[in-house]
Amino acid sequence: MKKILIAIVLFQTFIANAQTSSEPHNKDTISTWEIGIDLLWLIDKNQVPATSIFGRYSYNYKSNKSNAIRFRLGLNNRPKYDSIQIDEPRPSTRITGNTYIQFGYEWQNQISSGTTVFWGADLYVNYLREEFETLIYPSNVSIALLQGYYKTWNVGAMGFIGIKYSPKNWIAFSLESSIRVNYRARRDKSKVTDVDFPDADGSQSSIDINDFTYEILPITVVNICIMINKKR
C-alpha cells in the first residue's frame, strides 16, 4: 500500500510538472490545493499512520499572508500473518487496524520567494485495533492458547508551527513541530484455554485504561506535496 501511495504521488507530480510553469506562486495566485504524504515512515519515526494522505487548501491571499484548511486521512489494515516470537518459538497471528481522521486550520506568512512559515491547530480522532492468537507453554507437558484484542480510541488536539519550501510552483516540502494533548480510552481483553480442551471456558481477563497525556513533538511530520495553483 505504501508503494502504491508513493507511485500515485510521483505520477501526479509528473503530470503537475508538465502542466505548470517552474515559478513559485506569485501575487496572481488566489488559491492553492496541496496533496501529499508524510515521509517519516521511511525511517520509522512517523506520528501518523504510515498509509495516510495529507491535504491543504490555501486561500485568502493578501500581500504575503494567507489562510488554509487542512486534513489528513489514514487507514492501515495489515493482513493476517504468522510470526515466530523472539524469545521462544511460539507461533502467533495478528490482525491490526488503524484509522485516523484529522482536520485543522492554519495561518500562513510568506517570508521569502517560495518559503512560508505557518501555524495553527488540528483536531483528530484515531481508532486502533489489534487481535491476537498465540500459543503459550505454561508447563513442559501442556500447551495453552492465548486469544484477545486491544482496542483503543484516541481523541485530541495539536497546536503546530511549521515551515514550507516550494522550489517550484508544483511541489512543496514542509516540516512541522507540535504540542499534542490526547485522551485515550483503551480496552485489553484476553482469554486462555487449554489446546486439548478448546470448548472449556478457560480464564478471562479485561483491563480498561482511560487517561490524558500531552507531549511536545519537535518533528511531527515531514510532508512532500504536489501543488495546484489557481490564478486570477
C-alpha positions as CSV (number, residue, x, y, z in Angstrom):
1,M,0.0,0.0,0.0
2,K,2.9,2.4,0.8
3,K,4.4,1.7,-2.6
4,I,1.1,2.4,-4.3
5,L,0.8,5.7,-2.5
6,I,4.3,6.7,-3.5
7,A,3.6,5.8,-7.1
8,I,0.4,7.9,-7.1
9,V,2.2,10.9,-5.7
10,L,5.1,10.6,-8.2
11,F,2.7,10.2,-11.1
12,Q,0.7,13.2,-10.0
13,T,3.9,15.2,-9.6
14,F,5.0,14.4,-13.2
15,I,1.6,15.5,-14.5
16,A,1.6,18.7,-12.5
17,N,5.1,19.5,-13.7
18,A,4.1,19.0,-17.3
19,Q,1.1,21.3,-17.0
20,T,2.5,24.2,-15.0
21,S,5.4,26.6,-15.1
22,S,8.5,26.4,-12.9
23,E,8.0,29.6,-11.0
24,P,6.8,29.7,-7.3
25,H,3.3,31.1,-6.8
26,N,3.1,34.9,-7.1
27,K,0.7,37.7,-6.4
28,D,-1.7,36.4,-9.1
29,T,-2.4,33.2,-7.0
30,I,-5.8,33.2,-5.4
31,S,-5.9,29.6,-4.0
32,T,-3.7,26.5,-3.9
33,W,-4.5,22.8,-3.4
34,E,-1.8,20.5,-2.0
35,I,-2.0,16.7,-1.8
36,G,0.9,14.7,-0.3
37,I,2.3,12.2,2.2
38,D,4.4,12.2,5.3
39,L,8.0,10.9,4.8
40,L,8.8,9.9,8.4
41,W,7.6,6.4,8.0
42,L,10.7,5.8,5.8
43,I,12.8,5.9,9.0
44,D,10.0,4.5,11.3
45,K,9.5,7.8,13.1
46,N,6.0,8.6,11.9
47,Q,3.5,10.1,14.4
48,V,0.6,9.5,12.0
49,P,-0.4,6.2,10.2
50,A,2.2,5.3,7.6
51,T,-0.5,5.0,5.0
52,S,-2.1,8.4,5.1
53,I,-2.9,11.3,2.7
54,F,-2.4,14.9,3.7
55,G,-4.4,17.8,2.0
56,R,-4.3,21.5,2.3
57,Y,-6.4,24.3,0.7
58,S,-4.8,27.7,0.9
59,Y,-6.9,30.8,0.1
60,N,-7.4,34.5,1.0
61,Y,-4.1,35.6,-0.4
62,K,-3.4,39.2,0.8
63,S,0.1,40.6,0.4
64,N,2.4,37.8,1.9
65,K,-0.3,36.3,4.1
66,S,-2.9,33.6,3.5
67,N,-5.1,31.1,5.4
68,A,-5.6,27.3,4.9
69,I,-7.9,24.5,5.7
70,R,-6.1,21.1,6.1
71,F,-6.9,17.5,6.7
72,R,-5.3,14.1,6.9
73,L,-6.9,10.7,6.3
74,G,-5.1,7.5,7.3
75,L,-6.0,3.8,7.0
76,N,-3.7,1.0,7.8
77,N,-5.1,-2.5,8.0
78,R,-2.4,-5.2,7.8
79,P,-3.4,-8.7,6.7
80,K,-3.2,-11.8,8.8
81,Y,0.3,-13.2,9.2
82,D,2.3,-15.8,11.1
83,S,5.5,-15.0,13.0
84,I,7.9,-16.5,15.4
85,Q,8.4,-14.7,18.7
86,I,12.0,-13.7,19.6
87,D,12.4,-15.3,23.0
88,E,10.8,-18.6,22.4
89,P,9.3,-20.4,19.4
90,R,5.6,-19.5,19.9
91,P,3.7,-19.1,16.6
92,S,1.3,-16.1,16.7
93,T,-1.3,-14.5,14.4
94,R,-2.1,-10.8,14.5
95,I,-4.6,-8.5,12.7
96,T,-4.3,-4.8,13.2
97,G,-6.4,-1.8,12.1
98,N,-5.5,1.9,12.3
99,T,-8.0,4.6,11.1
100,Y,-7.0,8.2,11.5
101,I,-9.0,11.4,10.7
102,Q,-7.6,14.9,11.3
103,F,-8.9,18.4,10.4
104,G,-7.4,21.8,11.1
105,Y,-6.8,25.4,10.3
106,E,-3.7,27.4,9.7
107,W,-2.3,30.9,9.1
108,Q,0.5,31.4,6.6
109,N,3.1,34.1,6.2
110,Q,5.4,34.0,3.1
111,I,8.8,35.3,4.3
112,S,10.7,34.9,1.0
113,S,10.1,33.6,-2.5
114,G,9.0,30.0,-2.1
115,T,9.4,29.9,1.7
116,T,6.4,30.2,4.1
117,V,6.0,30.0,7.8
118,F,2.7,28.7,9.1
119,W,0.9,27.9,12.4
120,G,-2.5,26.7,13.6
121,A,-4.3,23.8,15.3
122,D,-5.6,20.4,14.4
123,L,-8.3,18.1,15.9
124,Y,-8.1,14.4,15.4
125,V,-9.6,11.0,16.2
126,N,-7.8,7.7,15.9
127,Y,-9.1,4.1,16.2
128,L,-6.7,1.3,16.8
129,R,-7.5,-2.4,17.0
130,E,-5.3,-5.5,17.3
131,E,-6.4,-9.0,17.6
132,F,-4.0,-11.8,18.6
133,E,-3.9,-15.6,18.9
134,T,-0.7,-17.0,20.5
135,L,0.4,-20.4,21.7
136,I,2.0,-20.4,25.2
137,Y,3.6,-23.1,27.2
138,P,2.7,-22.8,30.9
139,S,4.4,-26.2,31.6
140,N,6.5,-28.8,29.8
141,V,3.6,-31.0,29.2
142,S,0.8,-28.6,28.3
143,I,0.1,-26.0,25.6
144,A,-2.4,-23.2,26.1
145,L,-4.0,-20.8,23.6
146,L,-4.0,-17.1,24.4
147,Q,-6.6,-15.1,22.4
148,G,-7.7,-11.5,22.7
149,Y,-7.7,-8.0,21.4
150,Y,-6.5,-4.4,22.2
151,K,-9.0,-1.7,21.2
152,T,-8.1,2.0,21.6
153,W,-9.7,5.3,20.8
154,N,-7.6,8.4,20.8
155,V,-9.1,11.9,20.6
156,G,-7.0,15.0,20.8
157,A,-5.8,18.4,19.6
158,M,-2.5,19.7,18.4
159,G,-1.1,23.2,18.2
160,F,1.6,23.3,15.5
161,I,4.1,25.6,13.8
162,G,6.0,24.8,10.6
163,I,7.9,25.9,7.6
164,K,7.2,25.2,3.9
165,Y,9.6,25.4,1.0
166,S,8.3,25.4,-2.6
167,P,11.2,25.4,-5.1
168,K,8.7,25.1,-8.0
169,N,5.0,26.0,-8.2
170,W,4.0,22.3,-8.5
171,I,5.9,20.9,-5.4
172,A,6.4,21.7,-1.7
173,F,8.2,20.3,1.3
174,S,7.1,21.1,4.8
175,L,8.2,20.3,8.3
176,E,6.1,20.7,11.5
177,S,6.6,20.8,15.2
178,S,3.6,20.5,17.6
179,I,2.3,20.2,21.1
180,R,-0.3,17.4,21.4
181,V,-2.9,16.8,24.0
182,N,-4.5,13.3,23.8
183,Y,-7.4,11.4,25.6
184,R,-7.1,7.7,25.4
185,A,-9.8,5.0,26.0
186,R,-8.4,1.5,25.8
187,R,-9.7,-2.0,26.5
188,D,-7.5,-5.0,26.7
189,K,-9.3,-8.3,26.7
190,S,-7.8,-11.8,26.7
191,K,-8.7,-15.5,27.2
192,V,-6.5,-18.5,27.9
193,T,-7.8,-22.0,27.1
194,D,-6.2,-25.5,27.0
195,V,-5.4,-26.6,23.4
196,D,-6.7,-30.1,24.3
197,F,-10.0,-28.7,25.6
198,P,-10.9,-25.8,23.3
199,D,-14.6,-25.8,24.4
200,A,-13.7,-25.2,28.0
201,D,-14.4,-21.7,29.5
202,G,-10.8,-21.1,30.3
203,S,-9.6,-18.0,32.2
204,Q,-10.5,-14.5,31.0
205,S,-9.3,-11.0,31.9
206,S,-10.2,-7.5,30.9
207,I,-8.5,-4.2,31.5
208,D,-9.8,-0.7,30.8
209,I,-7.5,2.3,30.6
210,N,-8.6,6.0,30.4
211,D,-6.1,8.8,30.6
212,F,-5.0,12.2,29.4
213,T,-1.5,12.8,28.1
214,Y,0.4,15.7,26.5
215,E,3.7,15.7,24.7
216,I,6.0,18.0,22.7
217,L,6.9,16.7,19.2
218,P,9.9,18.5,17.8
219,I,9.3,16.9,14.4
220,T,5.7,15.8,13.9
221,V,5.6,15.3,10.1
222,V,7.8,15.9,7.0
223,N,5.4,16.3,4.1
224,I,6.0,16.2,0.4
225,C,3.1,17.6,-1.6
226,I,2.2,18.4,-5.2
227,M,0.5,21.8,-5.7
228,I,-2.2,23.1,-8.0
229,N,-2.4,26.9,-8.1
230,K,-5.4,28.8,-9.2
231,K,-4.6,32.2,-10.8
232,R,-6.6,35.3,-11.2
